[in-house]
Amino acid sequence: MTLAVFFGCAFIAFGPSFALFVFTIAKDPLRVIILIAGAFFWLLSLLLSSLVWFIAIKASNSQDLSLQRGLLIFGVFFSVLLQEVFRFAYYRLLRKANEGLAAISDDDGSAISVRQMAYVAGLGFGIMSGAFSMINILSDSLGPGTVGIFGDSQYYFITAALMTLALTLLHTFWGVVFFEGCEKSRWWVIAAVVGLHLLVAGLSLLNPLYEGSLPPVYVITLLMGVWAFFSSGGSLQSLNALCTCKI
């Protein structure tokens, strides 16, 4: 049973992102490098936010539960803001690198478009975020133990996997929309991405009230997916052509 839970949750959490990697990134070395670098930038943001939270915890009264909860909320929101700062820094780095690639290329165009970089970088952020969200949970799912034996939710593992899936996709969509906002100097787009990221982080604090967190997160994921589709150059005509197998 534990193996079934382990593989089931792993496939739910990482199946779509693994498929995206295999079919759209793995064959292009430049895209693989951009994805790995994106994951590294997310790790840097986690390292810095963890350091700040650790210092705050050590400097506070560990017996004050309300203060500790407040510090947890502060740590979550600070981490989100730092992730978005590093997303912007990565955009700037990729933009400079792309200009350099275009300068030394034999062709007139660059080796990879900004929209492609946005997608790959966002997926890198998402995969690393999902890995850190699920790795310990998957380890616990192998046992020993029984989920919910002390009155906790029996759906902890499956909801954690679904939340990880949503966050992985959201980071991909946020990357596409965020880069478009930077390219066109639409600061309200960047603010919307940051605001939605903060909202999703806030909803996760409702757990284990999963019915209050999971459905809104998936509504946001769906809306962001539509936004990212049109931001990346998609249209109703191209969607209709895809559905009717005319591409």
Stockholm file with secondary structure:
# STOCKHOLM 1.0

chainA/1-247         MTLAVFFGCAFIAFGPSFALFVFTIAKDPLRVIILIAGAFFWLLSLLLSSLVWFIAIKASNSQDLSLQRGLLIFGVFFSVLLQEVFRFAYYRLLRKANEGLAAISDDDGSAISVRQMAYVAGLGFGIMSGAFSMINILSDSLGPGTVGIFGDSQYYFITAALMTLALTLLHTFWGVVFFEGCEKSRWWVIAAVVGLHLLVAGLSLLNPLYEGSLPPVYVITLLMGVWAFFSSGGSLQSLNALCTCKI
#=GR chainA/1-247 SS CHHHHHHHHHHHHHHHHHHHHHHHTTTCHHHHHHHHHHHHHHHHHHHHHHHHHHHHHHTSCTTCHHHHHHHHHHHHHHHHHHHHHHHHHHHHHHHHHHHHHHHHCSSSSCSSCHHHHHHHHHHHHHHHHHHHHHHHHHHHHTSSSCTTTTSCCTTHHHHHHHHHHHHHHHHHHHHHHHHHHHHTTCHHHHHHHHHHHHHHHHHHTTTTCHHHHHHHHHHHHHHHHHHHHHHTTCCHHHHHHHHTTCC
#=GC SS_cons         CHHHHHHHHHHHHHHHHHHHHHHHTTTCHHHHHHHHHHHHHHHHHHHHHHHHHHHHHHTSCTTCHHHHHHHHHHHHHHHHHHHHHHHHHHHHHHHHHHHHHHHHCSSSSCSSCHHHHHHHHHHHHHHHHHHHHHHHHHHHHTSSSCTTTTSCCTTHHHHHHHHHHHHHHHHHHHHHHHHHHHHTTCHHHHHHHHHHHHHHHHHHTTTTCHHHHHHHHHHHHHHHHHHHHHHTTCCHHHHHHHHTTCC
//
